[in-house]
């Protein structure tokens, strides 16, 4: 009996210690997150965030047909902080709204400059979070920003993720159609990683499908991923969507995509994200 009691005591003690450690770790994690939230807010105030632009190529002509605006945080003393270190946290707070508005403003300002320099044909893609689409107040502010910039919106694309589709299809359709009224085209980003059905896909006013890099990465080594990519391309073309592949890093991937009629592509094999001045030089063929 004493041995059984001792076992029970030891087990209870271990469980208590485990819970205490878990609680302490959670406190440490929360403190770290709160510090990061404060740093993000300070970074916004100090204008530490900038945009890089990753070119999108026509895979057949090998010409640049557009650029995607990507946020970068250049922090004094810490250098460039990657988006995956702050975007997920910003999305848990209202900071994502501030960051997104800032990105849209900076991107459209740059678009105005490029149009004045004779680069108006280059399509500009801007990412739009599901939170900004779901919030009517924030969406109205974005519409006001759009109305305040005099650019050719027929050469502007807003990229959304599949999470928008599954959250509220009717709400998504209504707000996306409001963007379309400005002439803006819409791309479904990271396609294949979410749960949107073909029924939803057909209903939405989508023009472009961007295949997630996780599928491209495995080409041609994984039969399963390669088959999925081919099926996505076939389905997209049957539904009259343009297709862009993300994360092209090898010539084998590039050749496979070209053979299967993928129109556009991005990735380090083609060009890394660049500051606005450098990407303009690449577009002009001076780099």
C-alpha positions as protocol buffer text, in pm:
chain_id: "A"
residue {
  index: 1
  type: UNK
  ca { x: 0 y: 0 z: 0 }
}
residue {
  index: 2
  type: UNK
  ca { x: 282 y: 240 z: 87 }
}
residue {
  index: 3
  type: UNK
  ca { x: 445 y: 174 z: -249 }
}
residue {
  index: 4
  type: UNK
  ca { x: 120 y: 249 z: -428 }
}
residue {
  index: 5
  type: UNK
  ca { x: 81 y: 572 z: -230 }
}
residue {
  index: 6
  type: UNK
  ca { x: 438 y: 670 z: -311 }
}
residue {
  index: 7
  type: UNK
  ca { x: 373 y: 603 z: -682 }
}
residue {
  index: 8
  type: UNK
  ca { x: 59 y: 816 z: -672 }
}
residue {
  index: 9
  type: UNK
  ca { x: 248 y: 1092 z: -490 }
}
residue {
  index: 10
  type: UNK
  ca { x: 536 y: 1086 z: -740 }
}
residue {
  index: 11
  type: UNK
  ca { x: 296 y: 1087 z: -1033 }
}
residue {
  index: 12
  type: UNK
  ca { x: 98 y: 1380 z: -891 }
}
residue {
  index: 13
  type: UNK
  ca { x: 420 y: 1566 z: -817 }
}
residue {
  index: 14
  type: UNK
  ca { x: 547 y: 1516 z: -1173 }
}
residue {
  index: 15
  type: UNK
  ca { x: 215 y: 1636 z: -1313 }
}
residue {
  index: 16
  type: UNK
  ca { x: 222 y: 1945 z: -1092 }
}
residue {
  index: 17
  type: UNK
  ca { x: 581 y: 2026 z: -1190 }
}
residue {
  index: 18
  type: UNK
  ca { x: 489 y: 1981 z: -1557 }
}
residue {
  index: 19
  type: UNK
  ca { x: 193 y: 2218 z: -1522 }
}
residue {
  index: 20
  type: UNK
  ca { x: 407 y: 2477 z: -1342 }
}
residue {
  index: 21
  type: UNK
  ca { x: 675 y: 2459 z: -1613 }
}
residue {
  index: 22
  type: UNK
  ca { x: 412 y: 2487 z: -1884 }
}
residue {
  index: 23
  type: UNK
  ca { x: 259 y: 2789 z: -1708 }
}
residue {
  index: 24
  type: UNK
  ca { x: 600 y: 2954 z: -1674 }
}
residue {
  index: 25
  type: UNK
  ca { x: 677 y: 2892 z: -2041 }
}
residue {
  index: 26
  type: UNK
  ca { x: 343 y: 3045 z: -2137 }
}
residue {
  index: 27
  type: UNK
  ca { x: 420 y: 3355 z: -1926 }
}
residue {
  index: 28
  type: UNK
  ca { x: 763 y: 3389 z: -2088 }
}
residue {
  index: 29
  type: UNK
  ca { x: 607 y: 3346 z: -2432 }
}
residue {
  index: 30
  type: UNK
  ca { x: 340 y: 3608 z: -2358 }
}
residue {
  index: 31
  type: UNK
  ca { x: 602 y: 3854 z: -2232 }
}
residue {
  index: 32
  type: UNK
  ca { x: 806 y: 3795 z: -2548 }
}
residue {
  index: 33
  type: UNK
  ca { x: 501 y: 3849 z: -2767 }
}
residue {
  index: 34
  type: UNK
  ca { x: 405 y: 4167 z: -2581 }
}
residue {
  index: 35
  type: UNK
  ca { x: 756 y: 4302 z: -2631 }
}
residue {
  index: 36
  type: UNK
  ca { x: 739 y: 4220 z: -3002 }
}
residue {
  index: 37
  type: UNK
  ca { x: 399 y: 4391 z: -3034 }
}
residue {
  index: 38
  type: UNK
  ca { x: 553 y: 4703 z: -2879 }
}
residue {
  index: 39
  type: UNK
  ca { x: 849 y: 4683 z: -3115 }
}
residue {
  index: 40
  type: UNK
  ca { x: 621 y: 4646 z: -3418 }
}
residue {
  index: 41
  type: UNK
  ca { x: 420 y: 4951 z: -3308 }
}
residue {
  index: 42
  type: UNK
  ca { x: 742 y: 5148 z: -3260 }
}
residue {
  index: 43
  type: UNK
  ca { x: 866 y: 5031 z: -3599 }
}
residue {
  index: 44
  type: UNK
  ca { x: 549 y: 5162 z: -3764 }
}
residue {
  index: 45
  type: UNK
  ca { x: 588 y: 5498 z: -3586 }
}
residue {
  index: 46
  type: UNK
  ca { x: 954 y: 5523 z: -3690 }
}
residue {
  index: 47
  type: UNK
  ca { x: 881 y: 5416 z: -4050 }
}
residue {
  index: 48
  type: UNK
  ca { x: 1114 y: 5116 z: -4026 }
}
residue {
  index: 49
  type: UNK
  ca { x: 904 y: 4909 z: -4265 }
}
residue {
  index: 50
  type: UNK
  ca { x: 976 y: 4917 z: -4635 }
}
residue {
  index: 51
  type: UNK
  ca { x: 874 y: 4729 z: -4947 }
}
residue {
  index: 52
  type: UNK
  ca { x: 1073 y: 4496 z: -5168 }
}
residue {
  index: 53
  type: UNK
  ca { x: 932 y: 4379 z: -5500 }
}
residue {
  index: 54
  type: UNK
  ca { x: 960 y: 4028 z: -5640 }
}
residue {
  index: 55
  type: UNK
  ca { x: 923 y: 4015 z: -6019 }
}
residue {
  index: 56
  type: UNK
  ca { x: 676 y: 3784 z: -6187 }
}
residue {
  index: 57
  type: UNK
  ca { x: 783 y: 3647 z: -6525 }
}
residue {
  index: 58
  type: UNK
  ca { x: 597 y: 3528 z: -6831 }
}
residue {
  index: 59
  type: UNK
  ca { x: 744 y: 3178 z: -6846 }
}
residue {
  index: 60
  type: UNK
  ca { x: 726 y: 3165 z: -7225 }
}
residue {
  index: 61
  type: UNK
  ca { x: 874 y: 3504 z: -7316 }
}
residue {
  index: 62
  type: UNK
  ca { x: 1093 y: 3528 z: -7002 }
}
residue {
  index: 63
  type: UNK
  ca { x: 985 y: 3892 z: -6969 }
}
residue {
  index: 64
  type: UNK
  ca { x: 885 y: 4061 z: -6644 }
}
residue {
  index: 65
  type: UNK
  ca { x: 511 y: 4119 z: -6646 }
}
residue {
  index: 66
  type: UNK
  ca { x: 457 y: 4226 z: -6287 }
}
residue {
  index: 67
  type: UNK
  ca { x: 592 y: 4263 z: -5935 }
}
residue {
  index: 68
  type: UNK
  ca { x: 460 y: 4159 z: -5595 }
}
residue {
  index: 69
  type: UNK
  ca { x: 498 y: 4404 z: -5306 }
}
residue {
  index: 70
  type: UNK
  ca { x: 655 y: 4232 z: -5003 }
}
residue {
  index: 71
  type: UNK
  ca { x: 693 y: 4397 z: -4664 }
}
residue {
  index: 72
  type: UNK
  ca { x: 1036 y: 4405 z: -4498 }
}
residue {
  index: 73
  type: UNK
  ca { x: 1121 y: 4532 z: -4151 }
}
residue {
  index: 74
  type: UNK
  ca { x: 1461 y: 4697 z: -4134 }
}
residue {
  index: 75
  type: UNK
  ca { x: 1523 y: 4741 z: -3763 }
}
residue {
  index: 76
  type: UNK
  ca { x: 1819 y: 4951 z: -3636 }
}
residue {
  index: 77
  type: UNK
  ca { x: 2064 y: 4718 z: -3470 }
}
residue {
  index: 78
  type: UNK
  ca { x: 1885 y: 4400 z: -3581 }
}
residue {
  index: 79
  type: UNK
  ca { x: 1890 y: 4440 z: -3958 }
}
residue {
  index: 80
  type: UNK
  ca { x: 1620 y: 4286 z: -4176 }
}
residue {
  index: 81
  type: UNK
  ca { x: 1357 y: 4100 z: -3974 }
}
residue {
  index: 82
  type: UNK
  ca { x: 1175 y: 3841 z: -4191 }
}
residue {
  index: 83
  type: UNK
  ca { x: 795 y: 3869 z: -4228 }
}
residue {
  index: 84
  type: UNK
  ca { x: 728 y: 3532 z: -4063 }
}
residue {
  index: 85
  type: UNK
  ca { x: 879 y: 3676 z: -3744 }
}
residue {
  index: 86
  type: UNK
  ca { x: 616 y: 3950 z: -3711 }
}
residue {
  index: 87
  type: UNK
  ca { x: 323 y: 3900 z: -3951 }
}
residue {
  index: 88
  type: UNK
  ca { x: 161 y: 3607 z: -3758 }
}
residue {
  index: 89
  type: UNK
  ca { x: 176 y: 3813 z: -3438 }
}
residue {
  index: 90
  type: UNK
  ca { x: 42 y: 4124 z: -3613 }
}
residue {
  index: 91
  type: UNK
  ca { x: -250 y: 3915 z: -3741 }
}
residue {
  index: 92
  type: UNK
  ca { x: -341 y: 3827 z: -3381 }
}
residue {
  index: 93
  type: UNK
  ca { x: -372 y: 4197 z: -3301 }
}
residue {
  index: 94
  type: UNK
  ca { x: -506 y: 4507 z: -3472 }
}
residue {
  index: 95
  type: UNK
  ca { x: -153 y: 4588 z: -3590 }
}
residue {
  index: 96
  type: UNK
  ca { x: -218 y: 4396 z: -3911 }
}
residue {
  index: 97
  type: UNK
  ca { x: -461 y: 4669 z: -4015 }
}
residue {
  index: 98
  type: UNK
  ca { x: -196 y: 4941 z: -3972 }
}
residue {
  index: 99
  type: UNK
  ca { x: 69 y: 4736 z: -4150 }
}
residue {
  index: 100
  type: UNK
  ca { x: -160 y: 4654 z: -4439 }
}
residue {
  index: 101
  type: UNK
  ca { x: -273 y: 5013 z: -4493 }
}
residue {
  index: 102
  type: UNK
  ca { x: 91 y: 5120 z: -4488 }
}
residue {
  index: 103
  type: UNK
  ca { x: 182 y: 4856 z: -4747 }
}
residue {
  index: 104
  type: UNK
  ca { x: -104 y: 4959 z: -4976 }
}
residue {
  index: 105
  type: UNK
  ca { x: -11 y: 5328 z: -4952 }
}
residue {
  index: 106
  type: UNK
  ca { x: 360 y: 5268 z: -5015 }
}
residue {
  index: 107
  type: UNK
  ca { x: 289 y: 5030 z: -5303 }
}
residue {
  index: 108
  type: UNK
  ca { x: 46 y: 5266 z: -5475 }
}
residue {
  index: 109
  type: UNK
  ca { x: 286 y: 5558 z: -5428 }
}
residue {
  index: 110
  type: UNK
  ca { x: 553 y: 5353 z: -5602 }
}
residue {
  index: 111
  type: UNK
  ca { x: 306 y: 5255 z: -5873 }
}
residue {
  index: 112
  type: UNK
  ca { x: 245 y: 5625 z: -5942 }
}
residue {
  index: 113
  type: UNK
  ca { x: 619 y: 5684 z: -5976 }
}
residue {
  index: 114
  type: UNK
  ca { x: 663 y: 5391 z: -6213 }
}
residue {
  index: 115
  type: UNK
  ca { x: 375 y: 5508 z: -6429 }
}
residue {
  index: 116
  type: UNK
  ca { x: 538 y: 5851 z: -6454 }
}
residue {
  index: 117
  type: UNK
  ca { x: 862 y: 5678 z: -6560 }
}
residue {
  index: 118
  type: UNK
  ca { x: 688 y: 5490 z: -6840 }
}
residue {
  index: 119
  type: UNK
  ca { x: 653 y: 5160 z: -6654 }
}
residue {
  index: 120
  type: UNK
  ca { x: 276 y: 5170 z: -6626 }
}
residue {
  index: 121
  type: UNK
  ca { x: 244 y: 4836 z: -6805 }
}
residue {
  index: 122
  type: UNK
  ca { x: 401 y: 4654 z: -6512 }
}
residue {
  index: 123
  type: UNK
  ca { x: 134 y: 4490 z: -6297 }
}
residue {
  index: 124
  type: UNK
  ca { x: 154 y: 4552 z: -5922 }
}
residue {
  index: 125
  type: UNK
  ca { x: 34 y: 4280 z: -5683 }
}
residue {
  index: 126
  type: UNK
  ca { x: -54 y: 4359 z: -5321 }
}
residue {
  index: 127
  type: UNK
  ca { x: -142 y: 4105 z: -5052 }
}
residue {
  index: 128
  type: UNK
  ca { x: -467 y: 4155 z: -4863 }
}
residue {
  index: 129
  type: UNK
  ca { x: -529 y: 3966 z: -4538 }
}
residue {
  index: 130
  type: UNK
  ca { x: -853 y: 3791 z: -4455 }
}
residue {
  index: 131
  type: UNK
  ca { x: -893 y: 4015 z: -4148 }
}
residue {
  index: 132
  type: UNK
  ca { x: -899 y: 4328 z: -4365 }
}
residue {
  index: 133
  type: UNK
  ca { x: -1168 y: 4176 z: -4586 }
}
residue {
  index: 134
  type: UNK
  ca { x: -1374 y: 4055 z: -4289 }
}
residue {
  index: 135
  type: UNK
  ca { x: -1367 y: 4395 z: -4115 }
}
residue {
  index: 136
  type: UNK
  ca { x: -1615 y: 4630 z: -4284 }
}
residue {
  index: 137
  type: UNK
  ca { x: -1460 y: 4936 z: -4116 }
}
residue {
  index: 138
  type: UNK
  ca { x: -1109 y: 4851 z: -4229 }
}
residue {
  index: 139
  type: UNK
  ca { x: -1226 y: 4751 z: -4575 }
}
residue {
  index: 140
  type: UNK
  ca { x: -1388 y: 5093 z: -4617 }
}
residue {
  index: 141
  type: UNK
  ca { x: -1060 y: 5260 z: -4522 }
}
residue {
  index: 142
  type: UNK
  ca { x: -882 y: 5051 z: -4785 }
}
residue {
  index: 143
  type: UNK
  ca { x: -1140 y: 5162 z: -5042 }
}
residue {
  index: 144
  type: UNK
  ca { x: -1074 y: 5524 z: -4944 }
}
residue {
  index: 145
  type: UNK
  ca { x: -701 y: 5469 z: -4991 }
}
residue {
  index: 146
  type: UNK
  ca { x: -764 y: 5318 z: -5334 }
}
residue {
  index: 147
  type: UNK
  ca { x: -979 y: 5617 z: -5434 }
}
residue {
  index: 148
  type: UNK
  ca { x: -708 y: 5861 z: -5322 }
}
residue {
  index: 149
  type: UNK
  ca { x: -441 y: 5730 z: -5563 }
}
residue {
  index: 150
  type: UNK
  ca { x: -462 y: 5803 z: -5934 }
}
residue {
  index: 151
  type: UNK
  ca { x: -311 y: 5491 z: -6087 }
}
residue {
  index: 152
  type: UNK
  ca { x: -421 y: 5252 z: -6359 }
}
residue {
  index: 153
  type: UNK
  ca { x: -605 y: 4997 z: -6148 }
}
residue {
  index: 154
  type: UNK
  ca { x: -637 y: 4768 z: -6447 }
}
residue {
  index: 155
  type: UNK
  ca { x: -270 y: 4691 z: -6375 }
}
residue {
  index: 156
  type: UNK
  ca { x: -319 y: 4629 z: -6001 }
}
residue {
  index: 157
  type: UNK
  ca { x: -387 y: 4289 z: -5844 }
}
residue {
  index: 158
  type: UNK
  ca { x: -495 y: 4218 z: -5487 }
}
residue {
  index: 159
  type: UNK
  ca { x: -392 y: 3874 z: -5361 }
}
residue {
  index: 160
  type: UNK
  ca { x: -614 y: 3694 z: -5110 }
}
residue {
  index: 161
  type: UNK
  ca { x: -582 y: 3355 z: -4941 }
}
residue {
  index: 162
  type: UNK
  ca { x: -821 y: 3061 z: -4935 }
}
residue {
  index: 163
  type: UNK
  ca { x: -915 y: 3137 z: -4573 }
}
residue {
  index: 164
  type: UNK
  ca { x: -1129 y: 3425 z: -4704 }
}
residue {
  index: 165
  type: UNK
  ca { x: -1329 y: 3176 z: -4909 }
}
residue {
  index: 166
  type: UNK
  ca { x: -1413 y: 2937 z: -4627 }
}
residue {
  index: 167
  type: UNK
  ca { x: -1491 y: 3200 z: -4360 }
}
residue {
  index: 168
  type: UNK
  ca { x: -1790 y: 3367 z: -4524 }
}
residue {
  index: 169
  type: UNK
  ca { x: -1841 y: 3313 z: -4896 }
}
residue {
  index: 170
  type: UNK
  ca { x: -2122 y: 3569 z: -4939 }
}
residue {
  index: 171
  type: UNK
  ca { x: -1933 y: 3840 z: -4751 }
}
residue {
  index: 172
  type: UNK
  ca { x: -1616 y: 3766 z: -4949 }
}
residue {
  index: 173
  type: UNK
  ca { x: -1800 y: 3787 z: -5279 }
}
residue {
  index: 174
  type: UNK
  ca { x: -1959 y: 4121 z: -5190 }
}
residue {
  index: 175
  type: UNK
  ca { x: -1632 y: 4286 z: -5085 }
}
residue {
  index: 176
  type: UNK
  ca { x: -1422 y: 4140 z: -5362 }
}
residue {
  index: 177
  type: UNK
  ca { x: -1674 y: 4266 z: -5617 }
}
residue {
  index: 178
  type: UNK
  ca { x: -1634 y: 4612 z: -5467 }
}
residue {
  index: 179
  type: UNK
  ca { x: -1263 y: 4591 z: -5548 }
}
residue {
  index: 180
  type: UNK
  ca { x: -1340 y: 4473 z: -5900 }
}
residue {
  index: 181
  type: UNK
  ca { x: -1542 y: 4790 z: -5961 }
}
residue {
  index: 182
  type: UNK
  ca { x: -1215 y: 4984 z: -5944 }
}
residue {
  index: 183
  type: UNK
  ca { x: -1071 y: 4766 z: -6221 }
}
residue {
  index: 184
  type: UNK
  ca { x: -857 y: 4569 z: -5977 }
}
residue {
  index: 185
  type: UNK
  ca { x: -794 y: 4202 z: -6059 }
}
residue {
  index: 186
  type: UNK
  ca { x: -791 y: 3933 z: -5793 }
}
residue {
  index: 187
  type: UNK
  ca { x: -553 y: 3644 z: -5733 }
}
residue {
  index: 188
  type: UNK
  ca { x: -604 y: 3346 z: -5502 }
}
residue {
  index: 189
  type: UNK
  ca { x: -269 y: 3311 z: -5326 }
}
residue {
  index: 190
  type: UNK
  ca { x: -109 y: 2991 z: -5188 }
}
residue {
  index: 191
  type: UNK
  ca { x: -364 y: 2780 z: -5372 }
}
residue {
  index: 192
  type: UNK
  ca { x: -378 y: 2417 z: -5264 }
}
residue {
  index: 193
  type: UNK
  ca { x: -296 y: 2472 z: -4896 }
}
residue {
  index: 194
  type: UNK
  ca { x: -650 y: 2562 z: -4784 }
}
residue {
  index: 195
  type: UNK
  ca { x: -989 y: 2402 z: -4807 }
}
residue {
  index: 196
  type: UNK
  ca { x: -1177 y: 2600 z: -5072 }
}
residue {
  index: 197
  type: UNK
  ca { x: -1390 y: 2386 z: -5299 }
}
residue {
  index: 198
  type: UNK
  ca { x: -1423 y: 2423 z: -5674 }
}
residue {
  index: 199
  type: UNK
  ca { x: -1781 y: 2540 z: -5618 }
}
residue {
  index: 200
  type: UNK
  ca { x: -1656 y: 2833 z: -5409 }
}
residue {
  index: 201
  type: UNK
  ca { x: -1375 y: 2901 z: -5652 }
}
residue {
  index: 202
  type: UNK
  ca { x: -1611 y: 2937 z: -5946 }
}
residue {
  index: 203
  type: UNK
  ca { x: -1840 y: 3169 z: -5749 }
}
residue {
  index: 204
  type: UNK
  ca { x: -1565 y: 3413 z: -5652 }
}
residue {
  index: 205
  type: UNK
  ca { x: -1456 y: 3689 z: -5893 }
}
residue {
  index: 206
  type: UNK
  ca { x: -1104 y: 3546 z: -5913 }
}
residue {
  index: 207
  type: UNK
  ca { x: -882 y: 3605 z: -6217 }
}
residue {
  index: 208
  type: UNK
  ca { x: -559 y: 3431 z: -6118 }
}
residue {
  index: 209
  type: UNK
  ca { x: -455 y: 3125 z: -5918 }
}
residue {
  index: 210
  type: UNK
  ca { x: -111 y: 3119 z: -5754 }
}
residue {
  index: 211
  type: UNK
  ca { x: 10 y: 2766 z: -5683 }
}
residue {
  index: 212
  type: UNK
  ca { x: 174 y: 2741 z: -5342 }
}
residue {
  index: 213
  type: UNK
  ca { x: 550 y: 2687 z: -5333 }
}
residue {
  index: 214
  type: UNK
  ca { x: 509 y: 2368 z: -5130 }
}
residue {
  index: 215
  type: UNK
  ca { x: 384 y: 2193 z: -5445 }
}
residue {
  index: 216
  type: UNK
  ca { x: 648 y: 2346 z: -5672 }
}
residue {
  index: 217
  type: UNK
  ca { x: 930 y: 2248 z: -5435 }
}
residue {
  index: 218
  type: UNK
  ca { x: 872 y: 1877 z: -5491 }
}
residue {
  index: 219
  type: UNK
  ca { x: 872 y: 1889 z: -5872 }
}
residue {
  index: 220
  type: UNK
  ca { x: 972 y: 1656 z: -6034 }
}
residue {
  index: 221
  type: UNK
  ca { x: 1086 y: 1427 z: -5750 }
}
residue {
  index: 222
  type: UNK
  ca { x: 751 y: 1363 z: -5581 }
}
residue {
  index: 223
  type: UNK
  ca { x: 498 y: 1192 z: -5805 }
}
residue {
  index: 224
  type: UNK
  ca { x: 215 y: 1293 z: -5573 }
}
residue {
  index: 225
  type: UNK
  ca { x: 299 y: 1666 z: -5559 }
}
residue {
  index: 226
  type: UNK
  ca { x: 381 y: 1676 z: -5930 }
}
residue {
  index: 227
  type: UNK
  ca { x: 47 y: 1513 z: -6009 }
}
residue {
  index: 228
  type: UNK
  ca { x: -139 y: 1761 z: -5788 }
}
residue {
  index: 229
  type: UNK
  ca { x: 33 y: 2052 z: -5961 }
}
residue {
  index: 230
  type: UNK
  ca { x: -59 y: 1916 z: -6303 }
}
residue {
  index: 231
  type: UNK
  ca { x: -421 y: 1870 z: -6194 }
}
residue {
  index: 232
  type: UNK
  ca { x: -435 y: 2226 z: -6059 }
}
residue {
  index: 233
  type: UNK
  ca { x: -303 y: 2360 z: -6389 }
}
residue {
  index: 234
  type: UNK
  ca { x: -556 y: 2157 z: -6589 }
}
residue {
  index: 235
  type: UNK
  ca { x: -846 y: 2259 z: -6365 }
}
residue {
  index: 236
  type: UNK
  ca { x: -746 y: 2626 z: -6367 }
}
residue {
  index: 237
  type: UNK
  ca { x: -719 y: 2639 z: -6744 }
}
residue {
  index: 238
  type: UNK
  ca { x: -1055 y: 2464 z: -6783 }
}
residue {
  index: 239
  type: UNK
  ca { x: -1206 y: 2740 z: -6566 }
}
residue {
  index: 240
  type: UNK
  ca { x: -1021 y: 3013 z: -6760 }
}
residue {
  index: 241
  type: UNK
  ca { x: -795 y: 3118 z: -6474 }
}
residue {
  index: 242
  type: UNK
  ca { x: -442 y: 3241 z: -6534 }
}
residue {
  index: 243
  type: UNK
  ca { x: -190 y: 3041 z: -6328 }
}
residue {
  index: 244
  type: UNK
  ca { x: 123 y: 3167 z: -6155 }
}
residue {
  index: 245
  type: UNK
  ca { x: 367 y: 2930 z: -5982 }
}
residue {
  index: 246
  type: UNK
  ca { x: 543 y: 3048 z: -5666 }
}
residue {
  index: 247
  type: UNK
  ca { x: 884 y: 2943 z: -5541 }
}
residue {
  index: 248
  type: UNK
  ca { x: 1052 y: 2831 z: -5864 }
}
residue {
  index: 249
  type: UNK
  ca { x: 1409 y: 2742 z: -5768 }
}
residue {
  index: 250
  type: UNK
  ca { x: 1536 y: 2491 z: -6025 }
}
residue {
  index: 251
  type: UNK
  ca { x: 1546 y: 2459 z: -6403 }
}
residue {
  index: 252
  type: UNK
  ca { x: 1366 y: 2123 z: -6375 }
}
residue {
  index: 253
  type: UNK
  ca { x: 1073 y: 2295 z: -6204 }
}
residue {
  index: 254
  type: UNK
  ca { x: 1071 y: 2572 z: -6463 }
}
residue {
  index: 255
  type: UNK
  ca { x: 1071 y: 2331 z: -6757 }
}
residue {
  index: 256
  type: UNK
  ca { x: 794 y: 2118 z: -6608 }
}
residue {
  index: 257
  type: UNK
  ca { x: 572 y: 2423 z: -6555 }
}
residue {
  index: 258
  type: UNK
  ca { x: 633 y: 2548 z: -6908 }
}
residue {
  index: 259
  type: UNK
  ca { x: 552 y: 2205 z: -7053 }
}
residue {
  index: 260
  type: UNK
  ca { x: 221 y: 2211 z: -6865 }
}
residue {
  index: 261
  type: UNK
  ca { x: 126 y: 2560 z: -6985 }
}
residue {
  index: 262
  type: UNK
  ca { x: 180 y: 2754 z: -6663 }
}
residue {
  index: 263
  type: UNK
  ca { x: 173 y: 3117 z: -6772 }
}
residue {
  index: 264
  type: UNK
  ca { x: 357 y: 3299 z: -6495 }
}
residue {
  index: 265
  type: UNK
  ca { x: 616 y: 3233 z: -6229 }
}
residue {
  index: 266
  type: UNK
  ca { x: 812 y: 3373 z: -5937 }
}
residue {
  index: 267
  type: UNK
  ca { x: 1108 y: 3238 z: -5747 }
}
residue {
  index: 268
  type: UNK
  ca { x: 1476 y: 3273 z: -5667 }
}
residue {
  index: 269
  type: UNK
  ca { x: 1570 y: 3101 z: -5994 }
}
residue {
  index: 270
  type: UNK
  ca { x: 1413 y: 3393 z: -6180 }
}
residue {
  index: 271
  type: UNK
  ca { x: 1476 y: 3687 z: -5947 }
}
residue {
  index: 272
  type: UNK
  ca { x: 1493 y: 3758 z: -5574 }
}
residue {
  index: 273
  type: UNK
  ca { x: 1285 y: 4037 z: -5414 }
}
residue {
  index: 274
  type: UNK
  ca { x: 1451 y: 4374 z: -5474 }
}
residue {
  index: 275
  type: UNK
  ca { x: 1418 y: 4735 z: -5352 }
}
residue {
  index: 276
  type: UNK
  ca { x: 1209 y: 4959 z: -5579 }
}
residue {
  index: 277
  type: UNK
  ca { x: 1510 y: 5126 z: -5744 }
}
residue {
  index: 278
  type: UNK
  ca { x: 1676 y: 4795 z: -5834 }
}
residue {
  index: 279
  type: UNK
  ca { x: 1360 y: 4627 z: -5960 }
}
residue {
  index: 280
  type: UNK
  ca { x: 1297 y: 4925 z: -6188 }
}
residue {
  index: 281
  type: UNK
  ca { x: 1645 y: 4878 z: -6335 }
}
residue {
  index: 282
  type: UNK
  ca { x: 1575 y: 4506 z: -6388 }
}
residue {
  index: 283
  type: UNK
  ca { x: 1249 y: 4588 z: -6565 }
}
residue {
  index: 284
  type: UNK
  ca { x: 1431 y: 4836 z: -6789 }
}
residue {
  index: 285
  type: UNK
  ca { x: 1694 y: 4572 z: -6865 }
}
residue {
  index: 286
  type: UNK
  ca { x: 1978 y: 4766 z: -6707 }
}
residue {
  index: 287
  type: UNK
  ca { x: 2084 y: 4503 z: -6452 }
}
